[in-house]
Amino acid sequence: MAIEEMSAIFEGTLVKWGNSLGVVIPKPVQRGMALKPGEKIRFRLEKNKLCIEKIEKKED
């Protein structure tokens, strides 16, 4: 099921990763967005919300 077809709320915990914070992306979100380790993502701040978008590879 594509994540666009799914509406869900997931909760998680921030973890310390060096001088940064990390977020574990739940498996259903990984599958729904077809996320794989090493892929590029974009963070967008909207008021008090953090949105994470997958950066699609451009085809030549």
C-alpha positions as CSV (number, residue, x, y, z in Angstrom):
1,M,0.0,0.0,0.0
2,A,1.4,3.4,-1.0
3,I,1.7,5.8,1.9
4,E,-0.3,8.4,-0.2
5,E,-3.3,6.0,0.3
6,M,-2.6,5.6,4.0
7,S,-3.4,8.0,6.8
8,A,-1.7,7.2,10.0
9,I,0.0,8.7,13.1
10,F,3.1,7.1,14.4
11,E,5.0,8.0,17.6
12,G,8.7,7.6,18.3
13,T,11.5,8.7,20.4
14,L,14.4,11.0,19.5
15,V,17.8,9.4,20.0
16,K,21.2,11.1,20.4
17,W,23.4,10.5,17.4
18,G,26.8,12.3,17.7
19,N,25.9,16.0,18.0
20,S,22.5,15.5,16.3
21,L,19.2,13.9,17.1
22,G,17.9,10.9,15.1
23,V,14.4,9.5,14.5
24,V,13.7,5.8,13.9
25,I,11.3,5.6,10.9
26,P,8.7,2.8,11.6
27,K,8.6,-0.2,9.2
28,P,5.1,0.6,7.8
29,V,6.3,4.1,6.8
30,Q,9.5,2.7,5.3
31,R,7.5,0.2,3.2
32,G,4.8,2.7,2.3
33,M,7.4,5.3,1.1
34,A,9.8,2.7,-0.3
35,L,12.6,4.1,1.8
36,K,16.0,2.4,1.7
37,P,19.2,3.1,3.7
38,G,21.4,5.7,2.0
39,E,18.5,7.4,0.1
40,K,18.2,11.2,0.3
41,I,15.4,12.8,2.2
42,R,14.3,16.5,2.7
43,F,13.2,18.0,6.0
44,R,10.7,20.8,5.8
45,L,9.6,22.9,8.8
46,E,6.0,24.1,8.9
47,K,5.3,26.1,12.0
48,N,5.6,23.5,14.8
49,K,5.7,20.5,12.4
50,L,8.5,18.6,10.8
51,C,7.8,17.0,7.5
52,I,10.1,14.4,5.9
53,E,10.0,13.9,2.1
54,K,11.7,11.4,0.0
55,I,13.8,13.0,-2.8
56,E,13.0,11.1,-5.9
57,K,15.8,10.3,-8.3
58,K,15.7,12.2,-11.6
59,E,15.7,10.0,-14.6
60,D,17.8,11.1,-17.6
